[in-house]
């Protein structure tokens, strides 16, 4: 499966003259190796460049940590086969004579950075994020006007399978944030959040809930997009608390109470979850921190007022969930250290590790699957 991550148009330059109409999608071999091909007879150098993760992750995204040089044959077809990749959805660029371009045979995803392509490596025996013969919910596109940013915003809202057949029913809400460089489409297009929720609900492993996927940026004429930003700009907190939550509660069949509202996010979204959630606990009873980058002592200290009364915190926050893949080493080790630090303060937190996965979508799919299954049980 090919994929891509952003709303910008592919680079345009003389490199386009290298390409021919033939399309060569990536071939995924049973052992996880991937063969890439491109017909570009006039090119001098072509590479596959994995989109790097965070610096503390050593740039590893599951496909590799450095560009792969491709080799040209007598027909002008460039080819390379990678070593076995770990399962998951791994982003990459084609680099043709130094210019990053998209693989024209692949689907692209919306984002706030240059588009990337992606290749899906199946995980044997793992199908919790696949589409199955179960009742399916819907993902609805909801536009709303933000007075904070003076602009229209778009949220993707997942409603569970019985939403329309039982209009009298009210549902808990999970606000789910994407990572840096992505947008409100990412959790559906790359993360398959709707299928994860469908399968969990069908198997009785999760309560039916509404999942709100909003853009994790709130630029204004004086406040541009910041990726990443710690702490996040105040505008995104204002949009979330003062506009997004009221819009969802007034438009959808929600239970408008903090006991039935949670927030979670990956990478940049995990930063927002901590800052927005911990500083607004009157709105949230559960928080999910997916692949949070290392937190300095100074940053940890910004939440000291929240952690000062551990008994009160543990009573108010029903679930404080942290998770990371073991192959995103810097993030994984930092998350374990942060949870240990919380334990020394008497703060109850759950830490879940995912063996072999890195700073990419297989980690975050598994994070959602585990986190959502723990929410809103009486």
KOLFI-167479 format. One record per residue: residue in one letter; x, y, z of N, C-alpha, C, CB in turn. Coordinates in steps of 0.2 Angstrom, whole numbers, plus 5000, padded with zeros to 4 digits. Atoms other than C-alpha are relative to their C-alpha. Glycine has a CB too. Layout:
BEGIN
aXYZXYZXYZXYZ
...
END
This chain:
BEGIN
x500449945000500050005000500450065000499550005006
x499649945000500750174996499650065003500150024992
x500349944997500350335005500450065000499949985008
x499649945000500850515008499750055005500050034993
x500249974994500750645021499950085000500549995005
x500149924999500350835017499750034994500750025001
x500449975005499350955007500450054995499550055004
x499649975005500751044998500149964994500750025003
x499950035006501051014980500749974999499850044994
x499350035001502550904975500550054997500049944995
x499549955003504150994970499950004992500749985002
x500050005007504151054952500650034998499450044997
x499449985003505751074942500249964994500650005006
x499850045006506751004928500049935001500650034997
x500050074998506750844937499449964997500149985007
x500650045003505050804930500149984993499450055000
x499950035007505750784913500449935000500550054996
x499750065000506650634919499549945000500449995007
x500550054999505050534922499749984994499550025005
x500450025006504150424910499349985003500349944997
x500650024998502350364911499949945004499550004994
x500050064996502750194918500050015007500649954998
x500149994993502250174936500249935003499350015002
x499750064997503250054947499850015008500750004999
x500249994992502350044965500549965004499349985001
x499650044996503449984979499849925001500150035007
x500150075000503549794980500249985007500349954995
x499850024994503449724998500149935000499450025006
x499950075000504249555000499849975007500849994999
x500350034994503649425013500550015006500049934999
x499649994994505149455024500150085002500749984998
x500049934998504849645025500550044996500250015007
x499649965004506149695012499550044995500549964996
x500449965005505449835000500550014994499850065003
x499749985006505949854982499750064997500049944995
x500249945004505850024974500250014993500250075005
x499749995007505950064956499750074997499749944995
x500249945003505850224946500350014993500250065004
x499749995007506050254927500250084999499549984994
x499749935000507150414926500650004996500050035007
x499450015004508350384911500550065000499949984994
x499649945000509050564912500350025006499650064997
x499849984994509350574930500749975001499549975006
x499350024999511150564937500049975007500450075001
x500050034993510750514955499349995003500450035005
x500750014997509150444963500149965006499549964995
x500050034993508850394981499349995003500450045005
x500650004995507450334993500250035006499849925000
x499849974994507550445008499449995005500150084999
x500550014995506550385023499950075004500249955006
x500249944996505650525032500249995007499350024999
x499750014994506650545048499550025006500650045001
x500349994994505950535065500350065004499949945005
x499749954996506450645080500749995001499750005007
x499250005000508350685082500149955006500350065002
x499950054995508250585099499949934998499750025006
x500250065002507550445089500649974995499350004997
x499550025005509150435078499850004993500349935002
x500250005007508150475063499749944997500550024996
x500250065002507450305062499250005000500249945004
x500750005001505650285055499749934998499850054995
x500250075001505550095053500249974993499250005000
x499850025006506050095035500850004999499750044994
x499349995000507850155038500250075003500349994993
x499749944997508950295045500450044996500449985007
x499649965004509850355030499749984993500749985000
x500350015007509450375011500349934997500250064996
x499750065004509650215000500150034993499449955000
x499849985006510550244984499749954995500850004999
x500350045005509650174969500549994994499350024997
x499650025005510550084954499650004993500449945001
x500350005006510150124936500249944995500150074996
x499850055004510049984923500050034993499449945000
x499949975006510250004904499350034997500249944995
x500649975002508350044902499850075004499549955001
x500249944997508450194913499649995007499750054996
x500450024994507550104928500550005006499649944999
x499650004994508250144945499749955005500150075003
x500350054995508050004958500450005006500049934997
x499650024994508549974976499549955004500250065004
x500450044995507949844989500350015006500049924998
x499749994993508049885007500049945004499450055003
x500050054995508449775022499349995002500550015005
x500750014997506849705031499850065004500049935003
x500349944996505849845038499549975005499650054996
x500550024995504849835054499350014997500150035007
x500749995003502949815051499850085002499549965004
x500249934999502049985049500050044994500350035006
x500049965006501750125038500650055000499350045000
x499349964999503450215034500050054994500649954999
x500049955005503550375025500750014996499850075003
x499449995004504850415011499950054995500349934998
x500049965006505350534997500449964995500350075002
x499550015006506150504980500450065000499649984994
x499549945000507650614979500349994993500550005005
x499750005007508050644960500550064999499450004995
x499549955001509650744957499950055006499950034994
x500049954994509450824975499450035001500550054998
x500749974999507650864973499549955003499750044994
x500550044997506350784984499450004996499850015007
x500650005004504850724974499649945002500149994992
x500450054998503350614977500049944995499350025001
x500050065004503250434970499350014997500049945004
x500749985003501850464957499549945000500250024992
x500450055000501150294959499649995006500349934998
x500350014993500650324977499550055002500650005005
x500549964997499250404986500450055004499549975004
x499749954996499650564995499550025006500250074996
x500449984994499050635012500150075001500249965006
x499949934998498650805018500450015006499350025001
x499549984995499850895029500250075000500649955001
x499849945000500651055033500850014998500050045007
x499450005003502351005026500049974993500549965005
x500050035006502950945010499749925000500749994997
x500350075000502050785005500549955000499649994993
x499550065001502850615007499649944998500349995007
x500350065002502450445001500149955006500349974993
x499950054994502350285012499949934997499550025005
x500150075002502450105011499849965006500749974997
x500350044994501449985022500349935000499249994999
x499750064999502349835029499549965005500750005003
x500550044995501049705036500449975006499649954996
x499850034994501249635053499649935000499950045006
x500350075000500949445053499549995006500549954999
x500550014994499349405063499750065003500449965005
x500349944997498949585067499550034995500650055002
x500549975004497349645060499550055003499649944997
x500549964996496549755073499850074996500350025007
x500149945004496649905061499849994993500750055000
x500250025007496049815045499250015000500149934999
x500850005001494249845038499849935000499850044994
x500250074999493249695043499250004999500149975007
x500750015001491449625041499750015007499849934998
x500349994994490849715057499650074999500550015006
x500349945001489649865059500550065000499450015006
x499649945001490450025054499750075002500350004993
x500249944998490350195061500250054994500450035006
x499949955006490550355050500550055002499350034998
x499649944999491850495049499750064996500849984997
x500349955003491050655046500450075001499350025004
x499649935000491850825041499650055003500250014992
x500449944997491250965052500450065000499949985008
x499749935001491751145048499750045006499850034993
x500249954995491651275062500450064999500049975007
x499749945000492151455063500450025007499650064998
x499649984994493551505075500150075001500749965000
x499949934998493451675083500750015002499550035005
x499349994998495151645090500550014995500349935004
x499550005006496051625073499750044995500249944998
x500449965005494651725063500149964993500350074999
x500050045006494651575051499549945001500749974999
x500350064999493651425047500449945001499649984993
x499650064998494251255054499649944998500250005007
x500350065002493851075049500249955005500249984993
x499950054996493650935061499749934997499750015007
x500350075002493450745057499749975006500649964996
x500350034994492250665069499749934998499350055001
x500250075001492050475070499450005005500649955002
x500550024996490350425076499949925000499350044998
x500050075000490050245081499449974996499949975007
x500550035005488950115071499350025002500149935000
x500749994998487350145081499850075001499849965006
x500149934999487450335081499350024998500550044997
x500649985003485950365069499449965002500150004993
x500650054999484850215074499850015007500249934999
x500249984993484850275092500150075002500449955005
x499949924999484650465092499950025007499550044996
x500149984992484150465111500749985004499549965003
x499450024996485850385116500650065000500349944996
x499449954999487350495122500649975001499850055006
x499450045000489150455120500650045003500249994992
x499349974998490850495128500450024994500449955005
x499749975005492050595118500849995001499950074999
x499350005000493950565114500250054995500349934998
x499749955004494850715107500749974998500150075003
x499450045003496350635096500450044996499849934997
x499649965004497750735090500649974996500350065005
x499550035005498950705076500750035002499950024993
x499349984998500850735076500250064996500549954999
x499749955004501950875069500049994992500750025002
x500050015007501750905050499449974997500649964998
x500650035003500150815049499450045001499949935004
x500649964999498350875050499449955002499850034993
x500650044997496550815055499849944996499450055000
x500250065004496450685041500549945002500150024993
x499450054999498050595047499749935004500650035004
x500250054996497250485061499549954996499650025006
x500450055004495950415048500449974994499450044997
x499750035006497050405032500649965001500250064996
x499450044999498650345040499949955006500650055001
x500050044994498150285057499449955000499950055006
x500650055001496450195052499650005007500349934999
x500350004994495750255068499249985000500050085003
x500750025000493950225062499949935000499750034994
x500150075000494250045058500249975007500549974995
x499850024993495150025075499450005005500650045003
x500649994996493650095084499449954998499750075000
x500550055003492449985073500149945003499950004993
x499850074998493349825078500050005007500749994997
x500050004993493549875096499349995003500450065003
x500749994998491749915098499649934998499650064997
x500350065002491149755088500249945005500249994993
x499850054995492149645100499950015007500849994999
x500249994993491549725115500650025004499749955004
x499449994996493249785120500150085001500649984996
x500049934998492849975120499350025000500450044994
x500749965000491350085124499950034993500050045006
x500149955006490550165109500150075002499349994997
x499849934999491250335108500150044994500650015004
x499949955006491350495097500850025001499650065001
x499349985000493150525092500150074995500549944997
x499949945003493650705087500750014998499750065005
x499449995002495050735076500150074996500249954995
x500049935002495450925074500750014998499850045006
x499349985002496951015066500350025006499950054995
x499749984994498251035079500450065000500549945002
x499749935000498751205074499550055000500450014993
x500549945000497951375076500350064998499750005007
x499749945002498851505066499650064999500449984993
x500449935001498351685066500550044996499950035007
x499649955004499051835056500650015004499650064999
x499449984997500251865070500449945003499950055006
x499850064997500551685076500049954995499649985006
x499950055005501251565062499949935003500650014996
x500050074997501251375063500749995003499949964994
x499350024996502551305075500049935000500050045007
x500050084999503051125073500749995001499849974993
x500550004995503451075085500150065005500249945005
x500049954996503151195099499949985007499550064998
x500150024993503351175118500250065004500549945002
x500750035000502351235126499750024994499650035006
x500449985006501051245112499850075001499549954999
x500349935000500451415107499450005004499950034993
x500650004996499051475118499450004996500050065004
x500550005004497951485103499749934999500150034993
x500350075001497751295101499649985006500649964998
x500450014994497251285119499350035000500450025006
x500649965000495951425117499549964995500150074998
x500450035005495251345101499749935003500449984994
x500250074997495151165110499550015005500649965002
x500449994994494351225126499450044998500450035006
x500649955001493251375120499649994994500350075000
x500450005006492751325103499949934998500450034994
x500150065003493051145098499549965005500749965000
x500550044995492251065114499350025000500350005007
x500749985000490751175114499749984993500050085001
x500350025007490451145095499849935000500550024995
x500250075001490550955097499449995005500649965003
x500550024995489450955113499350034997500150035006
x500649975002488151065104499749974993500150084999
x500250035007488150975087499949925000500650014995
x500150075000488350795092499749975006500749974999
x500350034994487550675104500549985005499649944998
x499550014995488850685118499750005007500650064999
x500149994992488850665137500550065002500249945004
x499649944999489450845140500350015007499650064998
x499750004993490450805156500749985000499549965005
x499350015000492250795160500149925001500450045005
x500050074998491950615167500049964993499549985005
x500150045006491550565149500450034994499349994998
x499649975005492850665140500849985001499950074999
x499350015000494650615136500450034994500249925000
x499649975005496150685126500649954999500250075001
x499350045001497650595118500350034993499849924999
x499649985006498950625104500649975000500050085000
x499450035002500450565096500650064999500049964994
x499549965002502150655096499850075002500350004993
x500249934998501750845095499350005003499950044993
x500750004997499950795099500049985007499649954996
x499950024993500550715115500250065004500549945001
x499849934997501350885120499450045001500550044996
x500749964999499650965117499649975005499750014993
x500450034995498850835127500250015007500049924999
x499749984993499950865142499850075002500749995001
x500149934998499851055142499350025000500450044995
x500749995000498051065137499649965005499649994993
x500350044995497450925148500150015007500149934998
x499849994992498450945164499850075002500749995000
x500249934998498051135164499250014999500350054996
x500749995000496151105161499749935002499850014992
x500250064998495750955171499250005002500349975006
x500750005000493951015173499749984994499850075002
x500250035007493750955155500149934998500250054995
x499850065002494550795155500149955006500750004996
x499950054995494550635165500649944998499449965002
x499550055002495850535155500550034995499749934997
x499549985005497450575145500449954997500450065004
x499650055003498450475133500650034996499649964994
x499449975002500250515129500449954995500550025006
x499750055005500850425113500750034998499549994994
x499349995003502750435109500250085002500049994993
x499849934997503150595120500750015000499750015007
x499349995000504850665117500250015007500250064995
x499749994993506050685132499850065003500749995000
x500349944996505350805145500650025005499449995004
x499549984995506650915154499850015007500350074997
x500249994994506650945172499650075001500650005005
x500349945000506151125169499349994997500450054995
x500750015003504651075158499649965005500149964993
x500450044995504150935171499850055005500549955002
x500249964994504151075184499450054998500650055001
x500649965002502851175174499349975002500050014992
x500650034998501651045180500049985007499949934996
x499950014993502151045198499450015004500650035003
x500649994997500551125203499549954999499850074998
x500550065001499550985196500249945003500049994992
x499850074997500550845203500250015008500749984997
x499949994993500750925220499649965005499950085002
x500550044996499250835227499849944997499350045002
x500150075004499450655221499349975001500649965002
x500650034998497950595230499450034996499850005007
x500549975004496850725222500049994992500050085001
x499950015007497550705205499849934998500850004998
x500250075002497350515205499249995001500349955005
x500750015000495550535210499750034994499750035007
x500449975006495150655196500249974994500350085001
x499850035007496150575182500049935000500750024998
x500250075000495450405179500649964997499449984998
x499550045004496850355166500550054998499649964994
x499449965003498550435163500449954997500350045006
x499750065004499150325149500650034996499549974995
x499449985003500950335142500249944996500650025004
x499750065004501650225128500550024994499449974996
x499549985005503050215115500349934997500650035003
x499750065003503850085103500850005003500050014993
x499350024997505550005109500550034995500149935002
x499549985005506350055093500150084999499849974993
x499949934999506050245096500450015006499450044999
x499650014993507450225109500050065004500749994998
x500049944996507650405115499350025003500250064996
x500749984998505750435116499849945005499550004995
x500250064995505450255124500450015007500249944996
x499649994994506850285137499750065004500750004999
x500249944997506250455141499349995003499950064995
x500750014997504350405143500149955006499649964995
x500050044994504850265155500350045006500549944999
x499749964995505950385165499550055003500650044998
x500549954997504450515166499549965004499750034994
x500550034996503250385172500349985006499849934996
x499650024994504550325185500050065004500749984999
x500049944996504650505190499350025003500350064996
x500749994998502750525191499949955006499549984995
x500150054995502750365202500350025007500349934998
x499749974994503950445214499650055004500750024999
x500449954997502750585216499349975003499950064995
x500650034998501350465220499550004994499750035006
x500449995005500550495203499949934996500250064995
x500150065003499750345195500050014992499349965002
x500050005007500150315177500149934997500550054997
x499950075004500050165164500550014995499349984997
x499550005006501550135153499949944996500750015003
x500150065005501350015138500650014995499350004997
x499450005005502849975127499849954994500649985003
x500150045006502749905109500649984997499550054995
x499450035003504149795104500150014993500149935002
x499850005007505049835088499850064996499949944997
x500349945004504049985083500350065001499250015001
x499649945000504750155080499550065000500550014994
x500449944999504150335079499650014993500550065000
x500450005006502850295066499349975001500349954994
x500750014999501050235063499849945004499650014994
x500250074997501150055069500050015008500549954998
x500049984992501650125087499350035002500650045001
x500649964999500150245086499449974999500150074997
x500650045000498850125080500049965006500149964993
x500050054994499350005094499850045006500649975001
x500149964995499350155106499250015001500450065000
x500749985000497550205101499649945002499850024993
x500450064998496950025102500049985007500349944996
x500050024993497549995120499750065004500850005002
x500249944996497150175126499250005000500250064997
x500749995001495350175119499649945004499850004992
x500450064997494949995126500050015008500549944999
x500049994992495250065144499650065002500750025002
x500449934999494150225142499349985002500050044995
x500749994999492450255150499749945003499750024994
x500350054997492150095159499850025007500549935000
x500249984993491150115175500349965005499249995000
END
